[in-house]
Amino acid sequence: MHRCCPALVLIALLAGCSHTAAQQPTGVDAEEALRQAVQFLHDEVSDHGGYVWRYSGDLTLREGEARTDDRQAIWVQPPGTPAIGMAFLDAYDATGEQMYLDAALDAGRALVQGQLLSGGWYYSISFDPRQRAEKMYRIDHPNAGIGPRTTVRAGTRGASAATRAT
């Protein structure tokens, strides 16, 4: 049994049904429109699996708080990558179709690329190698900010049990 979700309805409306006002779309029509919309977003609109806020009809204009026409940046703030990823999860939840889960996972992977060493995120994520060099993305600096590793010997308690790993 399929349940309706706001993302399903929104994406289906954005995809545009080929029905007249007198002809109501069926659930099958809505699912097909959703499939086409998600496929288009994932295959044609996304950049490294992520999204910005707004696009022109021909996809030459891409904007968040700034233009990103070079397809080298995505946005973390809504309605950017997390919001689109959640809509894909809603579509997966409503239909059980693997393609929606795959699109959501790609959005999640894009977000992983932008986590900072501090554990947080900047409002956008750059994929331009020159700009990435200026950021402290966790994935680009896997050992930065980590001090000597401390281990605890089995069967011991307290500070005296801690030893420095070499």
Beta strands, then each sheet from edge to edge (+ up, - down):
strand 1: 54-55
strand 2: 62-63
strand 3: 73-75
strand 4: 124-126
strand 5: 150-152
strand 6: 162-164
sheet 1: 1+ 2-
sheet 2: 3+ 4-
sheet 3: 5+ 6-
end
